[in-house]
């Protein structure tokens, strides 16, 4: 969708392109209009926490102040689609939005480091914590947001990846020739397996599989439950490809700069609460999602340790490919810092991706 039609859509829901409006006095408080949105629906945890935690906490913290925010919500792709999460916030289609680095390999290459170091850890809260910490240590990560007219507020991620298929997966060899729905960088996980990656966003998985475009999905349990993909791909194979960083919550830098300093501070603090909530809630709901799907008839199996190791060993060095493909940014430094932080936290990545 072009900017012009986006702005027309925005007017239809009654919000201006620059939605941070001049404060209006209401019951002793200044009301500030803020447009917030996302390409995905609220049943995705990294989107749901924007409303349940971020917005709720901002409202709570401002309750005793001179300021109040009037939220203009545009969730579920009502203003823009998954390919436009970066441009929508950068161009002030919304003031605050979820930005998917997973969909931005050119504009945000460094933020996809976890997708090029699979089988590293299943600990999602740790993944988000490390990546947010690296933003403080590595200027190149912060600058990616700043160069795109964005203020980074807090990271998001998804729990570890497994397989959902229309037919059972009994070995690594049984993946050969099968087509999998894989958004963006998820295709990396299938390199060397003989499987075919089909670029597709999570909301399209169900239709892709039902219509025969793909034979299954490489995904995580909360997404599969939320989209009912287990109904059309009922064979679940536990693999543990790893929890992943997918992007984060960001504000349009120009709009953010117009906010009172007190409000800016609250928004920054609540961005950190958002990041922590995504990791915590995703982990809590992951096992519960698998249990619910199993009760609904999902057939459960696990790839053996031997076959899983074959998968890991058969993959080309995707991290080295990623570093080579991004010579203009410090990809090797980010990869090393990421892997070092994992090891320092007591994790044992199944492959030393940083040893190029």
ABEGO torsion letter per residue (X at the ends): XBAAAAAAAAAAAGBBABABBBBBBBGGBBBBBBBBBBABBAABAAAAAAAAAAAAAAAAAAAABABBBBBBBBBGGAABBAAAAAAAAAAGABABBBBBAAABAAABAAAAAAAABBGABABAAAAAAAAAAAAAABAAAAAAAAAAGBBBAEBBBBBBBBBBBABBBABAAAABGBBBBBBEAAAAAABGAGBBBBBBBAAAAAAAAAAGABAEBBBBAAAAAAAGAAAABABBBBAGAEBBBAEBBBBBAAAAAABBAAAAAAAAAAAAAAAAAAAAAAAAAAAAAAAAAAAAGBBBBBBBAAAAAAAAAABBBAAAAAAAABAABBAAAAAAAAAAAAAAAGBBBABBAABX
